[in-house]
Amino acid sequence: MFNNSFSSSLSSPPPTISTPAATTATTISSPSSNPSSRYENQKRRDWNTFCQYLRNHRPPLSLSLCSGAHVLEFLRYLDQFGKTKVHNPSCPFFGLPNPPAPCPCPLRQAWGSLDALIGRLRAAYEEHGGKPEANPFGAKAVRLYLREVRDFQAKARGVSYQKKRKKPKPMLALPTPRAS
């Protein structure tokens, strides 16, 4: 479906490859005078990786033609670079949080990493002039896919993901006067 020119090494992220100026998607260039936060740097790298993916896609895709289906294809492609063991239902360790022995189950991208990636790409899309209502990273199919990944990984590990709730602030007890 696409020309995979990325390294298939599991220990390192896909390398960035320079391409000719006539590309189908824009990349973010980092201004040297403005120091960026870790979040902004990661968002820029994620955006550049996604744009590179679109250029390497066969046939190449322009950002304006990108849909939620292409985002799902990108997420599935990234799975090969994952570092999280996700047990298959047929694995004897399926549902065990700490398996006692190694198994041949695949390494995948962790749900939390995919969720954070989509959040950064969603923001980058809009920063580059994309309309929020046309944002492929916010498509219903992408949200459903992330939910399925979260639920499956929770079952495979035997751990449930619960929404974190804010703990109420403890009330300070006022000292009560003692009768002497």
Disulfide bonds with the S-S distance in Angstrom:
none
